[in-house]
């Protein structure tokens, strides 16, 4: 019993050190998972931020999956190409904006494009779940997944947009979307229109 209490005190110290040193939010999940295993605690509830239920009070559960409306938005703006091509940023792309395995000369079926979309969605949904520390409704979640799907998880994680959002500055976050309209330092009308739709969805 004393050992468990000592571990809890160690956990609290790690948590305090993390907060004081402003370690990036992504690391919180690694720390939380490690400590839950160390202390034989239940897994973190789906959609909950780190430390919920044992070091902090659980927050309202955010959406964990993109809605059909959000998926349709992504499909509409990404389009579906079954032969690999270079996007405006010069990156090899295939299917619904998939870049992870795209390469010159690659061809896929429409069914394979759908499967790649599902796989990519899970990754970007997880990024939004992991990095956002404030409550989101379904439309806000969908808009952010669409944005992250387009710009990448690292760009989202490093963005002023996310920083403002995590300060609960929702309107300022929405305005930041309109700053992400360039590829290769060139403003693209398609990105302007996409960001406008994402902003409208975020605020609706």
Order of alpha helices (4+ residues) and beta strands (2+ residues): alpha-alpha-alpha-beta-beta-alpha-alpha-alpha-alpha-alpha-beta-beta-alpha
